[in-house]
């Protein structure tokens, strides 16, 4: 079976959250039956690219390194498309920068950032 791999970094301030997760799932579905696997190198967890719940369970925060593994007849095309999603910083018209997130009225004041960066 044809297999392609690449490493990408999560550059979005909110990490790998639901909105980009949905984008990844939709992208992976376009290339079926080619499979997409994501492996978070910091947590050593794996996810199936066709499952939003699986992707969210990676717990990939900002600066996490992700290995993308694509297997199947259009693996190279899928890899290129998913890399582009990561390299754009999950740009989808609803981007959130760090200052906007910090000042968001929807953000619960009971939560505070505990890590630097």
N, C-alpha and C positions, 0 to 999 in steps of 0.2 A: 504494500500500500504506500502511496506517495505521502510524504510527511515533510512539512516545513515548520521551522521554529524561529522565533525572534523574541528578544527581550525588550520590554517597554517600561516606562516609569509613569506612575500616576502623578500628574502635575496639578490636578485640580485641588483647590483648597479643601473641598469636602470629601476628597477621596473618591473611591469607586462607589457611587451611590446609585439610587434607583433610576434616575433619568438616563445616565449613560449606560446603565445595565440593560434597560429596555432597548436602547439603540444597538447595543452589542447583540442582544438576542435577535432583534429584527434583521440585522445584518447577517448573522449566522444562518437564519432561516432561509434567506435568499439563496444561499449556496448549498443547501441540502442536496445530496446526502453527505456532503463534506462535513466532517466533525471539527468542532473547535473545543479545545481544552485550555483553561487558564490555570496557571500555577503561581500562587503568590510566594515569592522566594523568602520573604521575611517570616511568614507564618507557616510555610511549607504545607499550605492547603491547596486543594485542587477544586476546580469548578467546571461544569459542562457549560459551554457557550450557548446552548439552546435553552437554558433554564435560568430565569431571573433569580429565583431563590438561591440557586447554587452559586451564582455570581456574587450575590450580596453576602453569602456566608463566608466568602474569602476574607472579609474584614480588612480590605486593602485601603489603607489611609493614604494621605498625601505622602509622596516620595516612596511609596512601595514599589518594588520592582516585580513585574509580572512577566512570566514566560508564556508566550502564546504558542500553542502547538496545534497545527491544522493538519488533518489527515483526510485524504480522499482525492477525487478527480480534479477539483478546482481549489486545492489547498493553497496554491500560490496566490490566487485572486482573493480568497478569503483573508489570508494573512495580511495582504496589502491593505484591504479595506478596514480591518480591525486595527491595524497599526495607525492608520490615518485617524481613527476615532480617538485613540490615546494621544497621539501627537498634537491634535488640535486642542487638547485640554478639555475634551468633551464639549467643545463649542457647539451649541445647538440653538442659539438664539436666546437661551435662558441662563446664560452664564452668571455665576455669582463670584465676585471677587471677595477677598478677605475682609475688606472694610465694609462692604455691603452686608456681608454675613454677620459681622460683629454688631452692626447697628440695626439689624432687622427687628421690626416689632414682633414678628412671629417667633423670634428666638426666646425661649423661656429663660427668664432671669435667674432661675435656680441652677442653671448650668453655667459652668465657666471653663475656659480652656485650661488644661492642666499640664500641657506639654508645650515646650517652646517650638517656634518655627512655623 
